Amino acid sequence: MTFATIRVLVVDDSAVMRQRLREWIESDPGMTVVATAGDGREALEQLATHRPDVVTLDVQMPTMDGLAALDAIFAKQPTPVVMVSSLTGSGAQATFDALDRGAIDCVRKPDPSASTHAVFRAELLQKIRAAARVDMQRLLAIRRQRKTENAESTLAEPMASTLNADAVDRLATVVVTIGISTGGPSALSALFRSLEPPMPPIVVVQHMPRGFTAPLAARLDGLTSLLVREAAAGDAIQPDGAWIAPAGRHLILRRVGQQVRVVLSDAPPQSGHRPSIDVMMESAAKTFPQHCLGVLMTGMGRDGVAGCAAIHRAGGRVLGQDEATSDVYGMNKAACQAGWVDREVPLDLLADAFGVEIRRLLAS
């Protein structure tokens, strides 16, 4: 859906932050703040009165906090919500809970220093524009289905049951690369619940604000027997492990002797992002020619399309999350339409599809 002017409701318990958010949002001629609220109860009143296109919602508020307000918004008047969170332990956890429940995306509250304000403003406006285009009825239906599947899920059949000993020993010669954006934390949680050893090394680029990728890695680590961590420069990737690119830095794979190590780069954004899925996948295609599995999942934009092309041209395989299970069918749609996706797979079948494609790569 496209709006002539995106109408925003700003919810934050700080009067200073409400004013700043208003100024930043209204600096974009395509947006206007129709109302502000200091807590969740006031937000519901303003929601009913002004019927905004997007809500920016603080996580930690008195009277009715962000999670309670989010649930009430979705129950009474489903509206796209962008969470505005501080990076505290409880704030990060609540933000991930909000994303699981149907919030579109999150931004991290800026530091008091003015040097961070321009970056925050650009990120905020980008995510408000993206949120305004989301079909909330469809997204909430996906969330309800995913919640049911998680409650009833059984693990995919471990690959050990279909691999001989030699193939298991060669898992280090294969890499799985995952690119994901809007809707990613919830989709990754569902995927990693179904991933079990033995697995080749996995590398993930998830578009997130600075500071949230380490809590995301910890969250995923608690859902699987794989070791999941935020990538650090010099890490050697190995089977049965997954490395999440840190927000704000490109992740590049480079062979050093007998090992493949992580290189982190502050080079300019590519495809509008740092880390960029394209940068990560292109390096993987060079480092693991014919033995790279690319996976492009839910997200807005085109980051990952060039990366999938590089993997395909190098002789690897590419999977795309299908439209029906994607919160936003954007990056994966673009790669599929360009002809770089070998097959599209529902989220609940991705783990099984990994096994099929990894066995194919090991046999090549």
Order of alpha helices (4+ residues) and beta strands (2+ residues): beta-alpha-beta-alpha-beta-alpha-beta-alpha-beta-alpha-alpha-alpha-beta-alpha-beta-alpha-beta-beta-beta-beta-alpha-beta-alpha-beta-alpha-beta-alpha
